[in-house]
Amino acid sequence: MLSIATAQTFQPNYEEANVGNYRLPEVLQTDKGKKITTSRKWEKSMRPKILAKFAEHVYGKFPGRTKDMHFTINSVDSTALGGKATRKQVTIFFTKAADSPSMDVLLYLPNQVKEPVPVFIGLNFYGNHSIQTDPGIQLSERWMNNNEPYKVVNNRATEGSRGAQASRWPVEEILARGYGLATAYYGDLEPDHTEGWKTGIRTTLQEELTIKPEEWGAISAWAWGLSRIMDYLETDKQVNAKQVAITGHSRIGKAALWAAANDQRFAMVISNDSGEGGTALARRNYGETLERINTSFPHWFVSKYKEYNTNVDQLPVDQHMLLALMAPRPLYVASAEDDQWADPRGEFLSAKHAEPVYELYGKKGLGTEQMPAIEQPVGEYIRYHIRTGKHDITLYDWQQFLTFADKHFKQVAKAINQ
């Protein structure tokens, strides 16, 4: 691992000429050199082995649901957002104990759609109240990282925190297009700091899940929570659980990918600026590196991942293989021009190298060898864009994701005034 002094002076490479040579593991070739030529062989043989390698070397295990998990609907408001939405607030309790670990879910559903609706699902960074100014959203009482602009003080949200990240969640646009939105605070599952595992589900649920804290990382814990939200959505008659799109930005993009790799109930997968440990190729020496991420965030991955800090070429997987695990489901990868830390070209190449698996299913991928121009999305079942701006998730990003869902879910956009 990098020493503290080295970490403080780390200088990322932002020159393509200095990336160096690398060789990616073959996504359709077994360890014994046998080629995988059909989707059946991929599903029966190659896919489980790749998934197991990611669990062992990168993210850790992905356990099943707890036996006594149950849901409590705390409130339903059918007149939310000026009558445009029905807002539900649901608590998922992971055990039957009175002090059960739990996760609070916020669900918005469009009132103009009468049949069960497709839903976007994703975790948020600062509590459910941070995604919208709606005063009816319960204020999170969980630990969260201090943030002066977001009015998070003494590691707790305040009333001033409402809507702090609303720009990342265009709730009304999502609803107007005929989709629902489900979200929960990732800190409900594990606080995002090096000691967070001590109070998060990796400790509080280790007996129920028969898994030790060190057998999975924070990203896997957050991913596990996304599957538990899916468990609830399957019980809600207003939700089309066959059309749930899992989304995530940055570290939560990494969690969304890992959740979708393990849980194929998610019908569409969207990663926004997930970078190193997400969609960017680890073997590319560009922006954030494997060594750097393991130094800055040692709690995100399993300890074995750190063994590759200085010899990433020995890692038996790379991120194009993670993206291949999404096949044949529609996959969207998004980058930002100024987010060089996340290596936009590495994200594009990762999506490109996942194409052979989609081709086994007769699904077209990006359809180009060249990285597209700014804000010129490319691709069919694998789609990619790079937009102007920084590391963020914007209205432009969401508009592309919604259009992608329109196409693959055959969802007809419905105007609010209909």
Secondary structure as the mmCIF struct_conf table of DSSP 4:
data_model
#
loop_
_struct_conf.conf_type_id
_struct_conf.id
_struct_conf.beg_label_comp_id
_struct_conf.beg_label_asym_id
_struct_conf.beg_label_seq_id
_struct_conf.end_label_comp_id
_struct_conf.end_label_asym_id
_struct_conf.end_label_seq_id
HELX_RH_AL_P HELX_RH_AL_P1 ILE A 4 GLN A 8
TURN_TY1_P TURN_TY1_P1 THR A 9 THR A 9
HELX_RH_3T_P HELX_RH_3T_P1 GLU A 16 ASN A 18
BEND BEND1 VAL A 19 VAL A 19
HELX_LH_PP_P HELX_LH_PP_P1 LEU A 24 GLU A 26
TURN_TY1_P TURN_TY1_P2 VAL A 27 LEU A 28
STRN STRN1 GLN A 29 GLN A 29
TURN_TY1_P TURN_TY1_P3 ASP A 31 LYS A 32
BEND BEND2 GLY A 33 GLY A 33
HELX_LH_PP_P HELX_LH_PP_P2 LYS A 34 LYS A 34
STRN STRN2 LYS A 35 LYS A 35
HELX_LH_PP_P HELX_LH_PP_P3 ILE A 36 ILE A 36
BEND BEND3 THR A 38 THR A 38
HELX_RH_AL_P HELX_RH_AL_P2 SER A 39 LYS A 41
HELX_RH_PI_P HELX_RH_PI_P1 TRP A 42 MET A 46
HELX_RH_AL_P HELX_RH_AL_P3 ARG A 47 PHE A 54
HELX_RH_PI_P HELX_RH_PI_P2 ALA A 55 TYR A 59
STRN STRN3 GLY A 60 GLY A 60
TURN_TY1_P TURN_TY1_P4 LYS A 67 ASP A 68
STRN STRN4 HIS A 70 THR A 79
HELX_RH_AL_P HELX_RH_AL_P4 ALA A 80 GLY A 83
TURN_TY1_P TURN_TY1_P5 LYS A 84 LYS A 84
STRN STRN5 ALA A 85 PHE A 93
BEND BEND4 PHE A 94 ALA A 97
TURN_TY1_P TURN_TY1_P6 ALA A 98 ASP A 99
STRN STRN6 SER A 102 PRO A 110
TURN_TY1_P TURN_TY1_P7 ASN A 111 GLN A 112
BEND BEND5 GLU A 115 GLU A 115
STRN STRN7 VAL A 117 ASN A 124
BEND BEND6 PHE A 125 TYR A 126
HELX_RH_3T_P HELX_RH_3T_P2 ASN A 128 ILE A 131
TURN_TY1_P TURN_TY1_P8 PRO A 135 GLY A 136
BEND BEND7 ILE A 137 ILE A 137
HELX_LH_PP_P HELX_LH_PP_P4 GLN A 138 SER A 140
BEND BEND8 ARG A 142 ARG A 142
STRN STRN8 ASN A 147 ASN A 147
TURN_TY1_P TURN_TY1_P9 GLU A 148 LYS A 151
STRN STRN9 VAL A 152 VAL A 153
TURN_TY1_P TURN_TY1_P10 ASN A 154 ASN A 155
STRN STRN10 ARG A 156 ALA A 157
HELX_RH_3T_P HELX_RH_3T_P3 GLU A 159 SER A 161
TURN_TY1_P TURN_TY1_P11 ARG A 162 GLN A 165
HELX_RH_3T_P HELX_RH_3T_P4 ALA A 166 ARG A 168
HELX_RH_AL_P HELX_RH_AL_P5 VAL A 171 ALA A 176
TURN_TY1_P TURN_TY1_P12 ARG A 177 GLY A 178
STRN STRN11 GLY A 180 TYR A 185
HELX_RH_3T_P HELX_RH_3T_P5 TYR A 186 ASP A 188
TURN_TY1_P TURN_TY1_P13 LEU A 189 LEU A 189
BEND BEND9 ASP A 192 HIS A 193
TURN_TY1_P TURN_TY1_P14 THR A 194 GLU A 195
HELX_RH_3T_P HELX_RH_3T_P6 GLY A 196 LYS A 198
TURN_TY1_P TURN_TY1_P15 THR A 199 THR A 199
BEND BEND10 GLY A 200 GLY A 200
HELX_RH_AL_P HELX_RH_AL_P6 ILE A 201 THR A 204
TURN_TY1_P TURN_TY1_P16 LEU A 205 LEU A 205
HELX_RH_AL_P HELX_RH_AL_P7 GLN A 206 LEU A 209
TURN_TY1_P TURN_TY1_P17 THR A 210 THR A 210
HELX_RH_3T_P HELX_RH_3T_P7 PRO A 213 GLU A 215
STRN STRN12 TRP A 216 TRP A 216
HELX_RH_AL_P HELX_RH_AL_P8 ALA A 218 LEU A 233
TURN_TY1_P TURN_TY1_P18 GLU A 234 THR A 235
TURN_TY1_P TURN_TY1_P19 LYS A 237 GLN A 238
STRN STRN13 VAL A 239 HIS A 249
TURN_TY1_P TURN_TY1_P20 SER A 250 SER A 250
HELX_RH_AL_P HELX_RH_AL_P9 ARG A 251 ASN A 262
TURN_TY1_P TURN_TY1_P21 GLN A 264 ARG A 265
STRN STRN14 MET A 268 ASN A 272
BEND BEND11 ASP A 273 ASP A 273
STRN STRN15 GLU A 276 GLU A 276
TURN_TY1_P TURN_TY1_P22 GLY A 277 THR A 279
STRN STRN16 ALA A 280 ALA A 280
TURN_TY1_P TURN_TY1_P23 ALA A 282 ARG A 283
BEND BEND12 ARG A 284 ARG A 284
BEND BEND13 TYR A 286 GLU A 288
HELX_RH_AL_P HELX_RH_AL_P10 LEU A 290 SER A 296
TURN_TY1_P TURN_TY1_P24 PRO A 298 HIS A 299
BEND BEND14 TRP A 300 PHE A 301
HELX_RH_3T_P HELX_RH_3T_P8 SER A 303 TYR A 308
BEND BEND15 ASN A 309 THR A 310
HELX_RH_3T_P HELX_RH_3T_P9 VAL A 312 GLN A 314
BEND BEND16 PRO A 316 PRO A 316
HELX_RH_AL_P HELX_RH_AL_P11 GLN A 319 ALA A 324
TURN_TY1_P TURN_TY1_P25 LEU A 325 PRO A 328
BEND BEND17 ARG A 329 ARG A 329
STRN STRN17 LEU A 331 ALA A 336
TURN_TY1_P TURN_TY1_P26 GLU A 337 ASP A 338
HELX_RH_3T_P HELX_RH_3T_P10 GLN A 340 ALA A 342
HELX_RH_AL_P HELX_RH_AL_P12 PRO A 344 HIS A 353
TURN_TY1_P TURN_TY1_P27 ALA A 354 ALA A 354
HELX_RH_AL_P HELX_RH_AL_P13 GLU A 355 LEU A 360
TURN_TY1_P TURN_TY1_P28 TYR A 361 GLY A 362
BEND BEND18 GLU A 369 GLN A 370
HELX_LH_PP_P HELX_LH_PP_P5 MET A 371 ALA A 373
TURN_TY1_P TURN_TY1_P29 ILE A 374 GLU A 375
STRN STRN18 VAL A 378 GLY A 379
BEND BEND19 GLU A 380 TYR A 381
STRN STRN19 ILE A 382 ARG A 387
BEND BEND20 THR A 388 ASP A 392
HELX_RH_AL_P HELX_RH_AL_P14 LEU A 395 PHE A 409
TURN_TY1_P TURN_TY1_P30 LYS A 410 LYS A 410
HELX_LH_PP_P HELX_LH_PP_P6 GLN A 411 ALA A 413
TURN_TY1_P TURN_TY1_P31 ILE A 416 ASN A 417
#
